[in-house]
């Protein structure tokens, strides 16, 4: 279901910003940042917050409802994954 018409964001995408451990955005603005966009008219902000709260509550009960994520959120990418495959020059590592 499309929740935000301005950015064409679905309920599934918004739920996907919550990590399996329940961490992630708590406000509509944070969710938009995570999804690489920004709020436009703001009519969906209340619904986005409700979806985030619902997804966080589901994670707290460890039902795994948000463990299958279709998006990669910058908020949840670990530093280790960001550095995978990156080779630093030896002189840069010593500096």
C-alpha positions as CSV (number, residue, x, y, z in Angstrom):
1,X,0.0,0.0,0.0
2,X,1.3,3.4,-0.9
3,X,1.6,5.6,2.2
4,X,3.3,8.6,0.7
5,X,2.0,9.8,-2.6
6,X,4.6,12.5,-3.0
7,X,7.5,10.1,-2.9
8,X,5.6,6.9,-3.8
9,X,6.7,5.1,-0.6
10,X,5.0,1.9,0.4
11,X,4.2,0.6,3.9
12,X,6.7,-2.2,3.2
13,X,9.5,0.3,2.4
14,X,8.9,2.2,5.6
15,X,8.8,-1.0,7.7
16,X,12.1,-2.0,6.0
17,X,13.9,0.9,7.6
18,X,13.6,-0.8,11.0
19,X,16.4,-3.3,11.7
20,X,15.5,-6.8,13.1
21,X,16.7,-5.6,16.5
22,X,14.2,-2.8,16.5
23,X,16.7,0.0,15.9
24,X,16.1,2.6,13.2
25,X,14.3,5.8,12.5
26,X,11.7,7.0,15.0
27,X,10.4,10.0,13.1
28,X,9.0,10.4,9.6
29,X,11.9,12.7,8.7
30,X,14.4,10.0,9.8
31,X,12.6,7.4,7.7
32,X,12.6,9.6,4.7
33,X,16.4,10.2,5.1
34,X,16.9,6.5,5.3
35,X,15.0,6.0,2.1
36,X,16.9,8.8,0.3
37,X,14.1,11.3,0.0
38,X,12.4,14.0,2.0
39,X,8.9,14.8,3.1
40,X,6.9,17.0,0.7
41,X,3.4,17.9,1.9
42,X,3.6,16.1,5.3
43,X,0.1,14.5,5.1
44,X,1.6,11.0,5.6
45,X,3.8,11.9,8.6
46,X,1.4,10.6,11.2
47,X,0.9,7.3,9.3
48,X,4.7,6.9,8.8
49,X,5.2,7.3,12.5
50,X,2.5,4.8,13.3
51,X,4.0,2.3,10.8
52,X,7.5,2.7,12.4
53,X,6.1,2.2,15.9
54,X,4.2,-0.9,14.8
55,X,7.3,-2.4,13.1
56,X,9.4,-1.6,16.1
57,X,6.9,-3.3,18.4
58,X,6.9,-6.4,16.1
59,X,10.6,-6.5,16.3
60,X,10.5,-6.3,20.1
61,X,8.4,-9.5,20.2
62,X,11.0,-11.1,17.8
63,X,8.4,-12.1,15.3
64,X,10.9,-11.4,12.5
65,X,8.4,-9.4,10.5
66,X,11.0,-6.9,9.4
67,X,14.0,-9.2,9.1
68,X,13.4,-9.6,5.4
69,X,14.3,-6.2,4.1
70,X,14.1,-5.2,0.4
71,X,16.1,-2.1,0.8
72,X,19.5,-1.1,2.1
73,X,19.2,1.7,4.5
74,X,22.3,3.9,5.2
75,X,21.3,4.0,8.8
76,X,21.7,0.2,9.1
77,X,24.8,-0.4,7.0
78,X,27.6,-1.3,9.4
79,X,31.1,0.2,9.1
80,X,32.5,-3.3,8.4
81,X,30.3,-3.7,5.4
82,X,31.2,-0.3,4.1
83,X,34.9,-1.1,4.3
84,X,34.6,-4.6,2.8
85,X,36.8,-4.8,-0.3
86,X,38.3,-1.4,0.2
87,X,42.0,-1.5,0.1
88,X,43.8,1.4,1.8
89,X,47.3,2.3,0.6
90,X,50.0,1.3,3.2
91,X,51.2,4.9,3.7
92,X,47.6,6.1,4.3
93,X,47.0,3.5,6.9
94,X,50.1,4.6,8.8
95,X,49.1,8.2,8.7
